């Protein structure tokens, strides 16, 4: 799996950390970020489909 590096504002990282760990929804930051990316891309696909911009060959 490729690795990427991103800069994240401290307040966003703190909010993310509230959802990670034994008491959170995700086991680690990477899993939380991957889930967020997947959800965002799905939402963008839904918007593109509604706007007639989605290529049906995907």
PDB file of N, CA, C, O and CB in Angstrom:
ATOM      1  N   UNK A   1       0.853  -1.165   0.000  1.00  0.00           N
ATOM      2  CA  UNK A   1       0.000   0.000   0.000  1.00  0.00           C
ATOM      3  C   UNK A   1       0.900   1.230   0.000  1.00  0.00           C
ATOM      4  O   UNK A   1       1.796   1.342   0.837  1.00  0.00           O
ATOM      5  CB  UNK A   1      -0.971  -0.003   1.223  1.00  0.00           C
ATOM      6  N   UNK A   2       0.668   2.161  -0.938  1.00  0.00           N
ATOM      7  CA  UNK A   2       1.487   3.377  -0.966  1.00  0.00           C
ATOM      8  C   UNK A   2       1.271   4.224   0.288  1.00  0.00           C
ATOM      9  O   UNK A   2       0.195   4.217   0.887  1.00  0.00           O
ATOM     10  CB  UNK A   2       1.166   4.204  -2.218  1.00  0.00           C
ATOM     11  N   UNK A   3       2.307   4.942   0.662  1.00  0.00           N
ATOM     12  CA  UNK A   3       2.207   5.875   1.788  1.00  0.00           C
ATOM     13  C   UNK A   3       2.208   7.286   1.245  1.00  0.00           C
ATOM     14  O   UNK A   3       2.883   7.589   0.262  1.00  0.00           O
ATOM     15  CB  UNK A   3       3.371   5.672   2.805  1.00  0.00           C
ATOM     16  N   UNK A   4       1.433   8.157   1.907  1.00  0.00           N
ATOM     17  CA  UNK A   4       1.422   9.569   1.548  1.00  0.00           C
ATOM     18  C   UNK A   4       1.686  10.386   2.806  1.00  0.00           C
ATOM     19  O   UNK A   4       1.551   9.891   3.926  1.00  0.00           O
ATOM     20  CB  UNK A   4       0.066   9.977   0.887  1.00  0.00           C
ATOM     21  N   UNK A   5       2.056  11.617   2.608  1.00  0.00           N
ATOM     22  CA  UNK A   5       2.298  12.518   3.722  1.00  0.00           C
ATOM     23  C   UNK A   5       1.444  13.763   3.509  1.00  0.00           C
ATOM     24  O   UNK A   5       1.419  14.327   2.415  1.00  0.00           O
ATOM     25  CB  UNK A   5       3.819  12.883   3.846  1.00  0.00           C
ATOM     26  N   UNK A   6       0.749  14.184   4.552  1.00  0.00           N
ATOM     27  CA  UNK A   6      -0.085  15.382   4.468  1.00  0.00           C
ATOM     28  C   UNK A   6       0.123  16.240   5.707  1.00  0.00           C
ATOM     29  O   UNK A   6       0.471  15.745   6.779  1.00  0.00           O
ATOM     30  CB  UNK A   6      -1.577  15.008   4.312  1.00  0.00           C
ATOM     31  N   UNK A   7      -0.097  17.524   5.533  1.00  0.00           N
ATOM     32  CA  UNK A   7      -0.076  18.440   6.673  1.00  0.00           C
ATOM     33  C   UNK A   7      -1.511  18.631   7.125  1.00  0.00           C
ATOM     34  O   UNK A   7      -2.394  18.892   6.308  1.00  0.00           O
ATOM     35  CB  UNK A   7       0.597  19.814   6.309  1.00  0.00           C
ATOM     36  N   UNK A   8      -1.748  18.502   8.432  1.00  0.00           N
ATOM     37  CA  UNK A   8      -3.087  18.595   8.999  1.00  0.00           C
ATOM     38  C   UNK A   8      -3.062  19.615  10.138  1.00  0.00           C
ATOM     39  O   UNK A   8      -2.197  19.544  11.012  1.00  0.00           O
ATOM     40  CB  UNK A   8      -3.586  17.200   9.502  1.00  0.00           C
ATOM     41  N   UNK A   9      -3.998  20.559  10.135  1.00  0.00           N
ATOM     42  CA  UNK A   9      -4.049  21.511  11.248  1.00  0.00           C
ATOM     43  C   UNK A   9      -4.241  20.783  12.586  1.00  0.00           C
ATOM     44  O   UNK A   9      -4.921  19.758  12.651  1.00  0.00           O
ATOM     45  CB  UNK A   9      -5.190  22.531  11.029  1.00  0.00           C
ATOM     46  N   UNK A  10      -3.647  21.310  13.624  1.00  0.00           N
ATOM     47  CA  UNK A  10      -3.681  20.678  14.950  1.00  0.00           C
ATOM     48  C   UNK A  10      -5.103  20.437  15.440  1.00  0.00           C
ATOM     49  O   UNK A  10      -5.385  19.401  16.043  1.00  0.00           O
ATOM     50  CB  UNK A  10      -2.937  21.539  15.957  1.00  0.00           C
ATOM     51  N   UNK A  11      -6.009  21.397  15.182  1.00  0.00           N
ATOM     52  CA  UNK A  11      -7.375  21.216  15.691  1.00  0.00           C
ATOM     53  C   UNK A  11      -8.097  20.080  14.959  1.00  0.00           C
ATOM     54  O   UNK A  11      -8.910  19.376  15.558  1.00  0.00           O
ATOM     55  CB  UNK A  11      -8.174  22.523  15.549  1.00  0.00           C
ATOM     56  N   UNK A  12      -7.806  19.902  13.670  1.00  0.00           N
ATOM     57  CA  UNK A  12      -8.404  18.801  12.918  1.00  0.00           C
ATOM     58  C   UNK A  12      -7.843  17.459  13.399  1.00  0.00           C
ATOM     59  O   UNK A  12      -8.581  16.481  13.519  1.00  0.00           O
ATOM     60  CB  UNK A  12      -8.150  18.980  11.403  1.00  0.00           C
ATOM     61  N   UNK A  13      -6.557  17.418  13.669  1.00  0.00           N
ATOM     62  CA  UNK A  13      -5.925  16.198  14.172  1.00  0.00           C
ATOM     63  C   UNK A  13      -6.465  15.849  15.562  1.00  0.00           C
ATOM     64  O   UNK A  13      -6.693  14.676  15.858  1.00  0.00           O
ATOM     65  CB  UNK A  13      -4.389  16.363  14.219  1.00  0.00           C
ATOM     66  N   UNK A  14      -6.666  16.839  16.397  1.00  0.00           N
ATOM     67  CA  UNK A  14      -7.225  16.594  17.731  1.00  0.00           C
ATOM     68  C   UNK A  14      -8.640  16.033  17.623  1.00  0.00           C
ATOM     69  O   UNK A  14      -9.002  15.118  18.362  1.00  0.00           O
ATOM     70  CB  UNK A  14      -7.229  17.893  18.564  1.00  0.00           C
ATOM     71  N   UNK A  15      -9.434  16.575  16.712  1.00  0.00           N
ATOM     72  CA  UNK A  15     -10.792  16.065  16.497  1.00  0.00           C
ATOM     73  C   UNK A  15     -10.748  14.631  15.982  1.00  0.00           C
ATOM     74  O   UNK A  15     -11.528  13.784  16.417  1.00  0.00           O
ATOM     75  CB  UNK A  15     -11.560  16.963  15.506  1.00  0.00           C
ATOM     76  N   UNK A  16      -9.832  14.363  15.054  1.00  0.00           N
ATOM     77  CA  UNK A  16      -9.663  12.999  14.543  1.00  0.00           C
ATOM     78  C   UNK A  16      -9.316  12.036  15.675  1.00  0.00           C
ATOM     79  O   UNK A  16      -9.875  10.943  15.768  1.00  0.00           O
ATOM     80  CB  UNK A  16      -8.567  12.959  13.458  1.00  0.00           C
ATOM     81  N   UNK A  17      -8.395  12.451  16.526  1.00  0.00           N
ATOM     82  CA  UNK A  17      -7.956  11.591  17.627  1.00  0.00           C
ATOM     83  C   UNK A  17      -9.082  11.262  18.605  1.00  0.00           C
ATOM     84  O   UNK A  17      -9.022  10.242  19.292  1.00  0.00           O
ATOM     85  CB  UNK A  17      -6.817  12.253  18.372  1.00  0.00           C
ATOM     86  N   UNK A  18     -10.105  12.109  18.679  1.00  0.00           N
ATOM     87  CA  UNK A  18     -11.261  11.815  19.535  1.00  0.00           C
ATOM     88  C   UNK A  18     -12.016  10.581  19.048  1.00  0.00           C
ATOM     89  O   UNK A  18     -12.762   9.969  19.811  1.00  0.00           O
ATOM     90  CB  UNK A  18     -12.209  13.021  19.583  1.00  0.00           C
ATOM     91  N   UNK A  19     -11.826  10.215  17.788  1.00  0.00           N
ATOM     92  CA  UNK A  19     -12.549   9.090  17.191  1.00  0.00           C
ATOM     93  C   UNK A  19     -11.680   7.852  17.003  1.00  0.00           C
ATOM     94  O   UNK A  19     -12.116   6.870  16.402  1.00  0.00           O
ATOM     95  CB  UNK A  19     -13.122   9.500  15.863  1.00  0.00           C
ATOM     96  N   UNK A  20     -10.454   7.898  17.514  1.00  0.00           N
ATOM     97  CA  UNK A  20      -9.490   6.806  17.332  1.00  0.00           C
ATOM     98  C   UNK A  20      -9.139   6.199  18.683  1.00  0.00           C
ATOM     99  O   UNK A  20      -9.030   6.904  19.687  1.00  0.00           O
ATOM    100  CB  UNK A  20      -8.208   7.309  16.616  1.00  0.00           C
ATOM    101  N   UNK A  21      -8.963   4.877  18.693  1.00  0.00           N
ATOM    102  CA  UNK A  21      -8.529   4.190  19.901  1.00  0.00           C
ATOM    103  C   UNK A  21      -9.612   3.291  20.460  1.00  0.00           C
ATOM    104  O   UNK A  21     -10.651   3.092  19.831  1.00  0.00           O
ATOM    105  CB  UNK A  21      -8.106   5.189  20.944  1.00  0.00           C
ATOM    106  N   UNK A  22      -9.372   2.753  21.631  1.00  0.00           N
ATOM    107  CA  UNK A  22     -10.292   1.797  22.257  1.00  0.00           C
ATOM    108  C   UNK A  22     -11.682   2.384  22.466  1.00  0.00           C
ATOM    109  O   UNK A  22     -12.676   1.665  22.360  1.00  0.00           O
ATOM    110  CB  UNK A  22      -9.733   1.331  23.588  1.00  0.00           C
ATOM    111  N   UNK A  23     -11.765   3.650  22.755  1.00  0.00           N
ATOM    112  CA  UNK A  23     -13.057   4.302  22.996  1.00  0.00           C
ATOM    113  C   UNK A  23     -13.650   4.895  21.713  1.00  0.00           C
ATOM    114  O   UNK A  23     -14.788   5.365  21.718  1.00  0.00           O
ATOM    115  CB  UNK A  23     -12.898   5.402  24.047  1.00  0.00           C
ATOM    116  N   UNK A  24     -12.888   4.874  20.620  1.00  0.00           N
ATOM    117  CA  UNK A  24     -13.320   5.517  19.392  1.00  0.00           C
ATOM    118  C   UNK A  24     -13.884   4.551  18.363  1.00  0.00           C
ATOM    119  O   UNK A  24     -14.045   3.358  18.624  1.00  0.00           O
ATOM    120  CB  UNK A  24     -12.183   6.260  18.796  1.00  0.00           C
ATOM    121  N   UNK A  25     -14.176   5.089  17.200  1.00  0.00           N
ATOM    122  CA  UNK A  25     -14.770   4.315  16.114  1.00  0.00           C
ATOM    123  C   UNK A  25     -13.727   3.629  15.248  1.00  0.00           C
ATOM    124  O   UNK A  25     -14.058   2.691  14.523  1.00  0.00           O
ATOM    125  CB  UNK A  25     -15.629   5.207  15.257  1.00  0.00           C
ATOM    126  N   UNK A  26     -12.477   4.070  15.303  1.00  0.00           N
ATOM    127  CA  UNK A  26     -11.411   3.561  14.457  1.00  0.00           C
ATOM    128  C   UNK A  26     -10.240   3.081  15.313  1.00  0.00           C
ATOM    129  O   UNK A  26      -9.995   3.601  16.402  1.00  0.00           O
ATOM    130  CB  UNK A  26     -10.948   4.641  13.465  1.00  0.00           C
ATOM    131  N   UNK A  27      -9.521   2.079  14.801  1.00  0.00           N
ATOM    132  CA  UNK A  27      -8.404   1.524  15.568  1.00  0.00           C
ATOM    133  C   UNK A  27      -7.159   2.393  15.486  1.00  0.00           C
ATOM    134  O   UNK A  27      -6.318   2.362  16.384  1.00  0.00           O
ATOM    135  CB  UNK A  27      -8.081   0.130  15.081  1.00  0.00           C
ATOM    136  N   UNK A  28      -7.034   3.180  14.394  1.00  0.00           N
ATOM    137  CA  UNK A  28      -5.876   4.055  14.264  1.00  0.00           C
ATOM    138  C   UNK A  28      -6.195   5.202  13.310  1.00  0.00           C
ATOM    139  O   UNK A  28      -7.231   5.199  12.645  1.00  0.00           O
ATOM    140  CB  UNK A  28      -4.646   3.264  13.770  1.00  0.00           C
ATOM    141  N   UNK A  29      -5.307   6.168  13.252  1.00  0.00           N
ATOM    142  CA  UNK A  29      -5.522   7.341  12.397  1.00  0.00           C
ATOM    143  C   UNK A  29      -5.633   6.957  10.923  1.00  0.00           C
ATOM    144  O   UNK A  29      -6.470   7.494  10.197  1.00  0.00           O
ATOM    145  CB  UNK A  29      -4.384   8.345  12.584  1.00  0.00           C
ATOM    146  N   UNK A  30      -4.791   6.032  10.488  1.00  0.00           N
ATOM    147  CA  UNK A  30      -4.801   5.634   9.079  1.00  0.00           C
ATOM    148  C   UNK A  30      -6.156   5.087   8.662  1.00  0.00           C
ATOM    149  O   UNK A  30      -6.660   5.422   7.591  1.00  0.00           O
ATOM    150  CB  UNK A  30      -3.722   4.593   8.815  1.00  0.00           C
ATOM    151  N   UNK A  31      -6.744   4.253   9.496  1.00  0.00           N
ATOM    152  CA  UNK A  31      -8.055   3.687   9.176  1.00  0.00           C
ATOM    153  C   UNK A  31      -9.125   4.780   9.140  1.00  0.00           C
ATOM    154  O   UNK A  31     -10.016   4.750   8.290  1.00  0.00           O
ATOM    155  CB  UNK A  31      -8.437   2.602  10.201  1.00  0.00           C
ATOM    156  N   UNK A  32      -9.040   5.729  10.046  1.00  0.00           N
ATOM    157  CA  UNK A  32     -10.000   6.834  10.065  1.00  0.00           C
ATOM    158  C   UNK A  32      -9.871   7.687   8.805  1.00  0.00           C
ATOM    159  O   UNK A  32     -10.877   8.097   8.226  1.00  0.00           O
ATOM    160  CB  UNK A  32      -9.795   7.703  11.318  1.00  0.00           C
ATOM    161  N   UNK A  33      -8.650   7.951   8.387  1.00  0.00           N
ATOM    162  CA  UNK A  33      -8.433   8.764   7.193  1.00  0.00           C
ATOM    163  C   UNK A  33      -8.884   8.017   5.947  1.00  0.00           C
ATOM    164  O   UNK A  33      -9.512   8.611   5.070  1.00  0.00           O
ATOM    165  CB  UNK A  33      -6.954   9.158   7.070  1.00  0.00           C
ATOM    166  N   UNK A  34      -8.574   6.716   5.849  1.00  0.00           N
ATOM    167  CA  UNK A  34      -9.026   5.934   4.692  1.00  0.00           C
ATOM    168  C   UNK A  34     -10.542   5.914   4.611  1.00  0.00           C
ATOM    169  O   UNK A  34     -11.100   6.062   3.524  1.00  0.00           O
ATOM    170  CB  UNK A  34      -8.488   4.500   4.764  1.00  0.00           C
ATOM    171  N   UNK A  35     -11.220   5.735   5.738  1.00  0.00           N
ATOM    172  CA  UNK A  35     -12.688   5.717   5.750  1.00  0.00           C
ATOM    173  C   UNK A  35     -13.246   7.072   5.310  1.00  0.00           C
ATOM    174  O   UNK A  35     -14.226   7.135   4.569  1.00  0.00           O
ATOM    175  CB  UNK A  35     -13.215   5.355   7.160  1.00  0.00           C
ATOM    176  N   UNK A  36     -12.620   8.144   5.768  1.00  0.00           N
ATOM    177  CA  UNK A  36     -13.068   9.483   5.391  1.00  0.00           C
ATOM    178  C   UNK A  36     -12.893   9.724   3.896  1.00  0.00           C
ATOM    179  O   UNK A  36     -13.776  10.290   3.251  1.00  0.00           O
ATOM    180  CB  UNK A  36     -12.305  10.541   6.184  1.00  0.00           C
ATOM    181  N   UNK A  37     -11.774   9.304   3.350  1.00  0.00           N
ATOM    182  CA  UNK A  37     -11.536   9.461   1.914  1.00  0.00           C
ATOM    183  C   UNK A  37     -12.570   8.672   1.117  1.00  0.00           C
ATOM    184  O   UNK A  37     -13.139   9.184   0.153  1.00  0.00           O
ATOM    185  CB  UNK A  37     -10.109   9.001   1.544  1.00  0.00           C
ATOM    186  N   UNK A  38     -12.814   7.416   1.522  1.00  0.00           N
ATOM    187  CA  UNK A  38     -13.814   6.593   0.825  1.00  0.00           C
ATOM    188  C   UNK A  38     -15.191   7.263   0.842  1.00  0.00           C
ATOM    189  O   UNK A  38     -15.865   7.334  -0.186  1.00  0.00           O
ATOM    190  CB  UNK A  38     -13.901   5.194   1.472  1.00  0.00           C
ATOM    191  N   UNK A  39     -15.598   7.749   2.002  1.00  0.00           N
ATOM    192  CA  UNK A  39     -16.916   8.382   2.128  1.00  0.00           C
ATOM    193  C   UNK A  39     -17.000   9.656   1.287  1.00  0.00           C
ATOM    194  O   UNK A  39     -18.004   9.896   0.618  1.00  0.00           O
ATOM    195  CB  UNK A  39     -17.214   8.704   3.602  1.00  0.00           C
ATOM    196  N   UNK A  40     -15.959  10.458   1.323  1.00  0.00           N
ATOM    197  CA  UNK A  40     -15.944  11.680   0.528  1.00  0.00           C
ATOM    198  C   UNK A  40     -16.028  11.369  -0.961  1.00  0.00           C
ATOM    199  O   UNK A  40     -16.786  12.019  -1.681  1.00  0.00           O
ATOM    200  CB  UNK A  40     -14.685  12.490   0.823  1.00  0.00           C
ATOM    201  N   UNK A  41     -15.265  10.391  -1.434  1.00  0.00           N
ATOM    202  CA  UNK A  41     -15.308  10.031  -2.850  1.00  0.00           C
ATOM    203  C   UNK A  41     -16.664   9.480  -3.250  1.00  0.00           C
ATOM    204  O   UNK A  41     -17.150   9.763  -4.345  1.00  0.00           O
ATOM    205  CB  UNK A  41     -14.228   9.016  -3.169  1.00  0.00           C
ATOM    206  N   UNK A  42     -17.287   8.689  -2.366  1.00  0.00           N
ATOM    207  CA  UNK A  42     -18.641   8.187  -2.644  1.00  0.00           C
ATOM    208  C   UNK A  42     -19.633   9.342  -2.763  1.00  0.00           C
ATOM    209  O   UNK A  42     -20.480   9.348  -3.656  1.00  0.00           O
ATOM    210  CB  UNK A  42     -19.095   7.210  -1.535  1.00  0.00           C
ATOM    211  N   UNK A  43     -19.526  10.316  -1.862  1.00  0.00           N
ATOM    212  CA  UNK A  43     -20.415  11.483  -1.929  1.00  0.00           C
ATOM    213  C   UNK A  43     -20.210  12.274  -3.216  1.00  0.00           C
ATOM    214  O   UNK A  43     -21.175  12.721  -3.837  1.00  0.00           O
ATOM    215  CB  UNK A  43     -20.186  12.393  -0.721  1.00  0.00           C
ATOM    216  N   UNK A  44     -18.957  12.443  -3.613  1.00  0.00           N
ATOM    217  CA  UNK A  44     -18.672  13.158  -4.854  1.00  0.00           C
ATOM    218  C   UNK A  44     -19.210  12.396  -6.067  1.00  0.00           C
ATOM    219  O   UNK A  44     -19.713  13.004  -7.011  1.00  0.00           O
ATOM    220  CB  UNK A  44     -17.163  13.386  -5.001  1.00  0.00           C
ATOM    221  N   UNK A  45     -19.104  11.053  -6.040  1.00  0.00           N
ATOM    222  CA  UNK A  45     -19.679  10.241  -7.119  1.00  0.00           C
ATOM    223  C   UNK A  45     -21.193  10.413  -7.175  1.00  0.00           C
ATOM    224  O   UNK A  45     -21.766  10.513  -8.260  1.00  0.00           O
ATOM    225  CB  UNK A  45     -19.322   8.755  -6.928  1.00  0.00           C
ATOM    226  N   UNK A  46     -21.845  10.447  -6.013  1.00  0.00           N
ATOM    227  CA  UNK A  46     -23.302  10.652  -5.973  1.00  0.00           C
ATOM    228  C   UNK A  46     -23.679  12.008  -6.573  1.00  0.00           C
ATOM    229  O   UNK A  46     -24.638  12.107  -7.339  1.00  0.00           O
ATOM    230  CB  UNK A  46     -23.821  10.554  -4.519  1.00  0.00           C
ATOM    231  N   UNK A  47     -22.927  13.042  -6.224  1.00  0.00           N
ATOM    232  CA  UNK A  47     -23.194  14.378  -6.760  1.00  0.00           C
ATOM    233  C   UNK A  47     -22.986  14.378  -8.273  1.00  0.00           C
ATOM    234  O   UNK A  47     -23.818  14.899  -9.015  1.00  0.00           O
ATOM    235  CB  UNK A  47     -22.279  15.437  -6.084  1.00  0.00           C
ATOM    236  N   UNK A  48     -21.877  13.794  -8.731  1.00  0.00           N
ATOM    237  CA  UNK A  48     -21.612  13.740 -10.169  1.00  0.00           C
ATOM    238  C   UNK A  48     -22.695  12.973 -10.910  1.00  0.00           C
ATOM    239  O   UNK A  48     -23.092  13.362 -12.008  1.00  0.00           O
ATOM    240  CB  UNK A  48     -20.256  13.102 -10.433  1.00  0.00           C
ATOM    241  N   UNK A  49     -23.178  11.883 -10.318  1.00  0.00           N
ATOM    242  CA  UNK A  49     -24.242  11.097 -10.952  1.00  0.00           C
ATOM    243  C   UNK A  49     -25.521  11.934 -11.089  1.00  0.00           C
ATOM    244  O   UNK A  49     -26.160  11.936 -12.141  1.00  0.00           O
ATOM    245  CB  UNK A  49     -24.527   9.810 -10.134  1.00  0.00           C
ATOM    246  N   UNK A  50     -25.884  12.640 -10.017  1.00  0.00           N
ATOM    247  CA  UNK A  50     -27.079  13.492 -10.068  1.00  0.00           C
ATOM    248  C   UNK A  50     -26.950  14.605 -11.098  1.00  0.00           C
ATOM    249  O   UNK A  50     -27.943  15.024 -11.693  1.00  0.00           O
ATOM    250  CB  UNK A  50     -27.349  14.095  -8.703  1.00  0.00           C
ATOM    251  N   UNK A  51     -25.735  15.081 -11.306  1.00  0.00           N
ATOM    252  CA  UNK A  51     -25.488  16.168 -12.249  1.00  0.00           C
ATOM    253  C   UNK A  51     -25.216  15.653 -13.660  1.00  0.00           C
ATOM    254  O   UNK A  51     -24.980  16.446 -14.571  1.00  0.00           O
ATOM    255  CB  UNK A  51     -24.318  17.011 -11.776  1.00  0.00           C
ATOM    256  N   UNK A  52     -25.248  14.333 -13.852  1.00  0.00           N
ATOM    257  CA  UNK A  52     -25.004  13.749 -15.161  1.00  0.00           C
ATOM    258  C   UNK A  52     -23.561  13.791 -15.599  1.00  0.00           C
ATOM    259  O   UNK A  52     -23.267  13.731 -16.793  1.00  0.00           O
ATOM    260  CB  UNK A  52     -25.827  14.435 -16.165  1.00  0.00           C
ATOM    261  N   UNK A  53     -22.645  13.894 -14.630  1.00  0.00           N
ATOM    262  CA  UNK A  53     -21.205  13.994 -14.951  1.00  0.00           C
ATOM    263  C   UNK A  53     -20.468  12.679 -14.741  1.00  0.00           C
ATOM    264  O   UNK A  53     -19.268  12.612 -15.006  1.00  0.00           O
ATOM    265  CB  UNK A  53     -20.551  15.077 -14.101  1.00  0.00           C
ATOM    266  N   UNK A  54     -21.142  11.631 -14.273  1.00  0.00           N
ATOM    267  CA  UNK A  54     -20.465  10.379 -13.955  1.00  0.00           C
ATOM    268  C   UNK A  54     -20.337   9.532 -15.208  1.00  0.00           C
ATOM    269  O   UNK A  54     -21.317   9.293 -15.913  1.00  0.00           O
ATOM    270  CB  UNK A  54     -21.221   9.607 -12.857  1.00  0.00           C
ATOM    271  N   UNK A  55     -19.117   9.080 -15.479  1.00  0.00           N
ATOM    272  CA  UNK A  55     -18.856   8.210 -16.623  1.00  0.00           C
ATOM    273  C   UNK A  55     -19.278   6.801 -16.236  1.00  0.00           C
ATOM    274  O   UNK A  55     -18.719   6.240 -15.294  1.00  0.00           O
ATOM    275  CB  UNK A  55     -17.343   8.255 -17.054  1.00  0.00           C
ATOM    276  N   UNK A  56     -20.219   6.226 -16.911  1.00  0.00           N
ATOM    277  CA  UNK A  56     -20.750   4.901 -16.564  1.00  0.00           C
ATOM    278  C   UNK A  56     -19.782   3.768 -16.826  1.00  0.00           C
ATOM    279  O   UNK A  56     -20.075   2.629 -16.462  1.00  0.00           O
ATOM    280  CB  UNK A  56     -22.006   4.646 -17.324  1.00  0.00           C
ATOM    281  N   UNK A  57     -18.627   4.034 -17.448  1.00  0.00           N
ATOM    282  CA  UNK A  57     -17.645   2.998 -17.731  1.00  0.00           C
ATOM    283  C   UNK A  57     -16.740   2.720 -16.544  1.00  0.00           C
ATOM    284  O   UNK A  57     -15.892   1.831 -16.628  1.00  0.00           O
ATOM    285  CB  UNK A  57     -16.814   3.388 -18.920  1.00  0.00           C
ATOM    286  N   UNK A  58     -16.885   3.440 -15.446  1.00  0.00           N
ATOM    287  CA  UNK A  58     -16.007   3.264 -14.271  1.00  0.00           C
ATOM    288  C   UNK A  58     -16.331   1.988 -13.554  1.00  0.00           C
ATOM    289  O   UNK A  58     -15.700   1.670 -12.546  1.00  0.00           O
ATOM    290  CB  UNK A  58     -16.133   4.443 -13.304  1.00  0.00           C
TER     291      UNK A  58
END
